[in-house]
Amino acid sequence: MTTARPRADVGPSPRAATRRIIAALEKRYGRPGAGERKDPLSELVFTILSQSTTDLNRDRAWASLWREFASWEEVVAAPGKRLERAIRVGGLAPTKSRVIREALVRVRAEEGRYSLDRLAGLPAQEVESHLRRFKGVGIKTIRCVQVFSLGLPAFPVDTHIFRITKRLGLVPAKATPEAAHEVMQALTPPDEVLPFHLNLIAHGRQVCTARQPRCRECVLIRLCEYGRSRK
């Protein structure tokens, strides 16, 4: 009978690596909170405005929306071009205005008012199933509503997180954004979802940038084969 050779060191398991990454990022950036919580419908629209733009331009579009309109009723009643102009600073205004208007019309038809407050207290899967019926609303937007408005432990994956988690090897290199959401949801302890999400975004903006990442300054370098290969 032959004796099996010891396995080569393959590093920590994905769950163990995730815990180490969470700890390293928290030591570097602190433990952030959610800040002021929006109602679910406002968070839905706010997140639609965030698609394919910067946080600064998202915030400008949100502020511009409420300078132009006083209520959701006014948004729906206004000509389409007026809504487009109001949110133009956020980019993709024709598409976003259509998605927002269709969402508002659907909410009013189904709820009898402009509110998604009844989602509060529902399990995450029920919230996801409900919001997936809205045209133009994908998993990242849904997860943002879940975690930022409803306080559910749902992990959103934005472009920064998608890039970083692939570089770290937590998410497979060929994974889709949809698959990345499920991987990160499974790897992240529920009470770490929000701070981990926010710290990964901070890390993506400051260090693990899309172009010319600052790997020599990275607190995750020992866990990142991509980063070590660039040293």
C-alpha positions as CSV (number, residue, x, y, z in Angstrom):
1,M,0.0,0.0,0.0
2,T,1.4,3.4,-1.0
3,T,1.3,6.3,1.4
4,A,-0.4,9.4,0.1
5,R,1.9,12.4,-0.2
6,P,1.1,15.4,1.9
7,R,-0.8,18.1,-0.1
8,A,1.0,21.2,-1.1
9,D,0.0,24.3,0.8
10,V,-3.0,25.7,-1.1
11,G,-3.7,28.5,1.3
12,P,-6.8,29.1,3.4
13,S,-10.2,27.9,2.4
14,P,-12.5,30.5,0.7
15,R,-14.4,31.0,4.0
16,A,-11.2,31.4,6.0
17,A,-9.7,33.7,3.4
18,T,-12.9,35.8,3.5
19,R,-12.7,36.2,7.3
20,R,-9.1,37.3,7.0
21,I,-10.0,39.8,4.3
22,I,-12.8,41.2,6.3
23,A,-10.5,41.6,9.3
24,A,-7.7,43.3,7.3
25,L,-10.1,45.7,5.6
26,E,-11.8,46.6,8.9
27,K,-8.4,47.3,10.5
28,R,-7.5,49.6,7.5
29,Y,-10.9,51.4,6.9
30,G,-12.8,50.9,10.2
31,R,-16.3,49.4,10.5
32,P,-18.7,51.6,8.4
33,G,-22.4,51.8,9.0
34,A,-25.3,52.2,6.5
35,G,-25.9,55.8,7.3
36,E,-29.4,57.3,6.8
37,R,-31.8,54.6,5.7
38,K,-34.2,55.4,2.8
39,D,-37.6,53.8,2.4
40,P,-37.6,50.8,-0.1
41,L,-39.1,52.7,-3.1
42,S,-36.6,55.6,-2.7
43,E,-33.7,53.2,-2.4
44,L,-34.9,51.4,-5.5
45,V,-34.9,54.6,-7.5
46,F,-31.7,55.8,-5.9
47,T,-29.9,52.6,-6.9
48,I,-31.3,52.7,-10.5
49,L,-29.7,56.2,-10.7
50,S,-26.4,54.7,-9.5
51,Q,-26.0,52.3,-12.4
52,S,-23.0,52.9,-14.6
53,T,-22.0,56.2,-13.0
54,T,-20.1,57.6,-10.0
55,D,-21.5,58.1,-6.6
56,L,-21.1,61.8,-7.0
57,N,-23.1,61.9,-10.2
58,R,-25.7,59.6,-8.7
59,D,-26.1,62.0,-5.8
60,R,-26.4,64.9,-8.1
61,A,-29.1,63.1,-10.1
62,W,-31.0,62.3,-7.0
63,A,-30.8,65.9,-5.8
64,S,-31.8,67.2,-9.2
65,L,-34.8,64.8,-9.3
66,W,-36.2,66.3,-6.1
67,R,-35.5,69.9,-7.2
68,E,-37.6,69.3,-10.3
69,F,-40.4,67.2,-8.7
70,A,-42.2,67.3,-5.4
71,S,-43.6,63.8,-5.4
72,W,-43.6,60.5,-7.2
73,E,-47.0,61.5,-8.6
74,E,-45.4,64.4,-10.3
75,V,-42.6,62.2,-11.7
76,V,-45.1,59.8,-13.3
77,A,-47.3,62.6,-14.6
78,A,-44.5,64.6,-16.2
79,P,-43.4,64.3,-19.8
80,G,-40.6,61.7,-20.3
81,K,-38.2,64.4,-21.5
82,R,-38.6,66.4,-18.4
83,L,-37.6,63.4,-16.2
84,E,-34.7,62.7,-18.5
85,R,-33.4,66.3,-18.1
86,A,-33.8,66.1,-14.3
87,I,-31.5,63.0,-14.0
88,R,-29.2,63.6,-17.0
89,V,-26.2,64.3,-14.8
90,G,-26.3,60.6,-13.8
91,G,-25.9,59.4,-17.3
92,L,-28.0,57.0,-19.3
93,A,-31.0,59.2,-18.7
94,P,-33.3,57.8,-21.4
95,T,-32.9,54.3,-20.1
96,K,-33.0,55.2,-16.4
97,S,-36.0,57.4,-16.8
98,R,-37.9,54.6,-18.5
99,V,-37.0,52.1,-15.8
100,I,-37.9,54.5,-13.0
101,R,-41.3,55.4,-14.6
102,E,-42.2,51.8,-15.2
103,A,-41.3,50.9,-11.7
104,L,-43.4,53.7,-10.2
105,V,-46.4,52.8,-12.4
106,R,-46.2,49.2,-11.4
107,V,-45.9,50.0,-7.7
108,R,-48.9,52.3,-7.8
109,A,-51.0,49.7,-9.7
110,E,-50.0,46.9,-7.3
111,E,-49.9,48.7,-3.9
112,G,-52.5,51.4,-4.5
113,R,-49.9,54.0,-3.6
114,Y,-46.3,54.9,-4.2
115,S,-44.8,52.7,-1.5
116,L,-42.9,49.4,-1.1
117,D,-43.1,49.6,2.7
118,R,-44.8,46.2,2.8
119,L,-41.5,44.6,1.9
120,A,-40.2,45.4,5.4
121,G,-40.2,42.2,7.5
122,L,-40.4,39.8,4.5
123,P,-37.7,37.2,4.1
124,A,-34.9,38.1,1.6
125,Q,-36.1,35.5,-0.9
126,E,-39.6,37.0,-1.0
127,V,-38.2,40.5,-1.5
128,E,-36.0,39.3,-4.3
129,S,-38.8,37.5,-6.0
130,H,-41.0,40.5,-5.9
131,L,-38.4,43.0,-7.2
132,R,-37.2,40.7,-10.0
133,R,-40.5,41.3,-11.7
134,F,-39.6,44.9,-12.4
135,K,-38.1,45.5,-15.8
136,G,-34.5,46.8,-15.7
137,V,-34.0,45.9,-12.1
138,G,-31.2,43.4,-11.6
139,I,-29.7,41.5,-8.7
140,K,-27.3,44.3,-7.6
141,T,-30.2,46.8,-7.4
142,I,-32.3,44.3,-5.5
143,R,-29.5,43.5,-3.0
144,C,-29.0,47.3,-2.4
145,V,-32.7,47.7,-1.5
146,Q,-32.4,44.6,0.8
147,V,-29.4,45.7,2.7
148,F,-29.5,49.5,2.7
149,S,-33.3,50.0,3.2
150,L,-34.6,46.7,4.7
151,G,-31.6,45.8,6.8
152,L,-31.3,42.3,5.3
153,P,-28.0,40.5,5.1
154,A,-27.9,40.6,1.3
155,F,-24.6,41.2,-0.4
156,P,-24.5,43.5,-3.4
157,V,-21.6,43.2,-5.9
158,D,-20.8,46.4,-7.7
159,T,-18.0,46.9,-10.3
160,H,-15.3,47.5,-7.6
161,I,-16.3,44.3,-5.7
162,F,-16.5,42.2,-8.8
163,R,-13.0,43.2,-9.8
164,I,-11.4,42.8,-6.3
165,T,-13.0,39.5,-5.5
166,K,-11.9,38.0,-8.8
167,R,-8.3,39.3,-8.2
168,L,-8.4,37.7,-4.7
169,G,-9.7,34.4,-6.1
170,L,-12.9,34.4,-4.0
171,V,-15.0,34.6,-7.2
172,P,-14.0,32.5,-10.2
173,A,-12.3,34.4,-13.0
174,K,-15.0,33.6,-15.5
175,A,-18.0,34.1,-13.2
176,T,-20.8,36.4,-14.2
177,P,-21.9,39.3,-12.0
178,E,-25.0,37.2,-11.1
179,A,-22.9,34.3,-10.0
180,A,-20.6,36.6,-8.1
181,H,-23.5,37.7,-6.0
182,E,-24.3,34.2,-5.0
183,V,-20.6,33.4,-4.2
184,M,-20.2,36.4,-2.0
185,Q,-23.5,35.8,-0.3
186,A,-22.4,32.3,0.6
187,L,-18.9,33.3,1.8
188,T,-19.9,36.4,4.0
189,P,-21.1,36.0,7.5
190,P,-24.5,37.7,7.8
191,D,-23.4,40.3,10.4
192,E,-20.4,41.3,8.1
193,V,-22.3,41.8,4.9
194,L,-22.8,45.6,5.1
195,P,-19.3,46.6,6.5
196,F,-17.6,44.2,4.2
197,H,-19.5,45.5,1.1
198,L,-18.6,49.1,2.0
199,N,-15.0,48.4,2.8
200,L,-14.4,46.5,-0.4
201,I,-15.8,49.5,-2.3
202,A,-13.5,51.9,-0.4
203,H,-10.6,49.6,-1.2
204,G,-11.5,49.5,-4.8
205,R,-11.6,53.3,-5.0
206,Q,-8.4,53.9,-3.1
207,V,-6.0,51.0,-3.7
208,C,-7.3,48.1,-5.9
209,T,-8.3,50.3,-8.8
210,A,-9.2,49.0,-12.3
211,R,-6.0,50.5,-13.8
212,Q,-2.7,50.7,-12.1
213,P,-3.7,49.1,-8.7
214,R,-1.5,50.1,-5.9
215,C,-0.5,46.6,-4.9
216,R,2.5,47.5,-2.9
217,E,0.3,49.4,-0.5
218,C,-2.4,46.7,-0.3
219,V,-3.3,45.2,3.1
220,L,-4.5,42.1,1.3
221,I,-1.3,41.4,-0.7
222,R,-0.6,38.1,1.2
223,L,-3.9,36.8,0.2
224,C,-3.8,38.0,-3.4
225,E,-2.0,36.0,-6.1
226,Y,-2.8,38.7,-8.6
227,G,-1.1,41.4,-6.4
228,R,1.9,39.2,-5.7
229,S,2.4,38.6,-9.4
230,R,2.7,42.3,-10.0
231,K,5.3,43.0,-7.3
